[in-house]
């Protein structure tokens, strides 16, 4: 598929496609003819990338699930120490209440 077709179909920028190529998520090939470059992306690899994207969630969705601010999600991901879950807190609270 041509890079322009993908950009038009799913609204991805040229910069994002280049980044995906640099990290090995997609395969971007360049062909030059008469001083004009054309960029081609392997459609099977790109479809595989899109399927993988379906299983990921955004920071906003993660924030809703965790019950935190959207800007806190990256801090949680980058945190070197484990983060306690809400379920642990609920278990602790219920055992204290029962005593």
C-alpha positions in Angstrom: 0.0 0.0 0.0 1.1 3.5 -0.6 1.9 5.6 2.4 -0.6 8.3 1.2 -3.4 5.7 1.1 -2.8 4.7 4.7 -2.6 8.3 5.8 -5.9 9.1 4.1 -7.7 5.9 5.3 -6.8 6.0 9.0 -5.6 9.6 9.5 -2.1 8.7 10.5 0.6 11.4 9.9 3.7 10.8 7.8 5.8 11.4 11.0 3.9 8.7 12.9 4.4 6.2 10.0 8.2 7.0 10.1 8.3 6.5 13.8 6.5 3.1 13.5 9.1 2.2 10.8 12.0 3.2 13.0 10.9 1.0 15.9 10.1 -1.9 13.6 6.3 -1.9 13.9 5.8 -1.6 10.2 8.0 -1.9 7.1 8.3 1.3 5.0 10.1 0.9 1.7 11.2 3.8 -0.6 11.3 3.6 -4.3 12.7 6.5 -6.4 11.8 7.0 -10.0 12.6 10.2 -12.0 13.7 12.0 -8.8 10.3 11.3 -7.3 10.1 9.1 -4.1 7.3 6.8 -3.4 6.8 5.2 0.0 5.3 1.7 0.3 4.1 -0.1 3.3 3.6 -3.9 3.5 -0.1 -4.3 3.9 0.1 -7.6 5.8 2.5 -6.1 8.4 0.4 -3.0 8.7 -2.8 -5.0 9.2 -1.0 -6.9 11.9 0.0 -3.6 13.5 -3.6 -2.5 13.5 -4.8 -5.7 15.1 -2.3 -5.2 17.9 -3.5 -1.7 18.4 -7.0 -3.0 19.1 -5.8 -4.7 22.2 -4.2 -1.6 23.6 -5.9 1.2 25.5 -5.2 4.9 25.6 -4.0 6.8 28.6 -7.5 8.3 29.0 -9.1 4.9 29.1 -6.5 3.7 31.6 -7.2 6.8 33.8 -10.9 6.0 33.8 -10.3 2.4 34.7 -7.8 3.2 37.5 -9.8 6.2 38.7 -6.9 8.6 38.4 -6.1 11.7 36.4 -5.0 11.2 32.8 -1.6 12.8 33.6 -1.0 10.3 36.4 -1.1 7.3 34.1 2.4 7.9 32.8 3.7 8.4 36.3 2.3 5.1 37.3 3.8 3.4 34.3 7.2 4.9 35.0 7.1 4.2 38.7 10.0 1.9 39.8 8.0 0.6 42.8 4.8 -1.6 42.4 1.5 0.3 42.7 -1.0 -1.2 45.1 -4.4 -1.9 43.6 -7.7 -0.7 44.8 -8.8 -4.3 45.4 -6.0 -4.7 48.0 -7.3 -1.6 49.7 -10.8 -2.9 49.7 -9.7 -6.2 51.3 -7.8 -4.4 54.0 -10.6 -2.1 54.7 -13.2 -4.9 55.0 -11.0 -6.9 57.4 -10.6 -3.9 59.6 -14.3 -3.2 59.6 -15.1 -6.8 60.5 -12.9 -6.7 63.7 
